């Protein structure tokens, strides 16, 4: 169902965003502008790469997803969402 596979990312600043599904296919790759919200139906597991990991708030199935690490010099971050 849609509710079970719903990714939502809010942007407080511009950030390149790349989303890679479990088949290693790129399902989204673009520069998302400040103030925008990206909404995608995607089934976990998947990876997200951010050009600016400090600029995003991520929810998957209405649960907040945190970014455990990003490069403090560049703010580049990558996460894997497992469920």
N, C-alpha and C positions, 0 to 999 in steps of 0.2 A: 504494500500500500504506500501511497505517497507519504504519509506521516512517518513511516519507518525508514525512509531513505532520503531525508530532507536536510540539505546543507545550506546554511545561511551565514554569510560573511559580511560584516559591516566595516566600512573603511573610514577612519578618521584622518587619513592622508592618502595620497596616491600610492599605489603599490602594484608592481608586476605580480601576477598571480598565475601559477600553473597548477592544474589539477590532473593527476594521473590515476586512472582506475586500476582495478586488480589485474587487468590484462596488459598493463603497461601502455595503454593508449592515452594520449593527451586529450582530455575531454573539454578542457578550457585553458586558454593561454592568451592573456591580454593585460594591458595596463588598466587597472580599475581606478577611477578618480575618487578623490576625497568626497565623502558624503553619500556615496553610492552603496547599495546593498546588493550583493550577488546571491542569487537563490538558484540552487541546482538540485535536481533529484539524482542521487548517486548511491550505489550500494557499497558499503564498506566490505573489505578494506580499500583505502585509497590514500594517496599522498598529496600533500599540498606544499608547494614551494612559494615563498613570498619574497619579493624584493625588499619590502620593508615590513618585517614581522611586528614592529611596534605599532603599526597603523591599523591593525585588524582586531575585531572581536568575532570569534567563531562559535557557531552553535551547530551541533549535529543532532537531529531528533530532539530539539529543544534542550539539549544538555550543552553547557559551556565546555568548549575544548580549549585547553591551554597549550601554548607552545613551550615545550620544556627547555629548549635552548635555541638561541639565535646568535649570530656573530656580532659581538658588541661593536666592532669597527665598521661593519657594513649594514647591520640590521637585517641581513639575509637570514631567513629561517625556513626550516622544513619540518613538517610533521607527518606522521602516519596515523590515520584514523582507522582503528580496528573494528569499532562497533558504535 
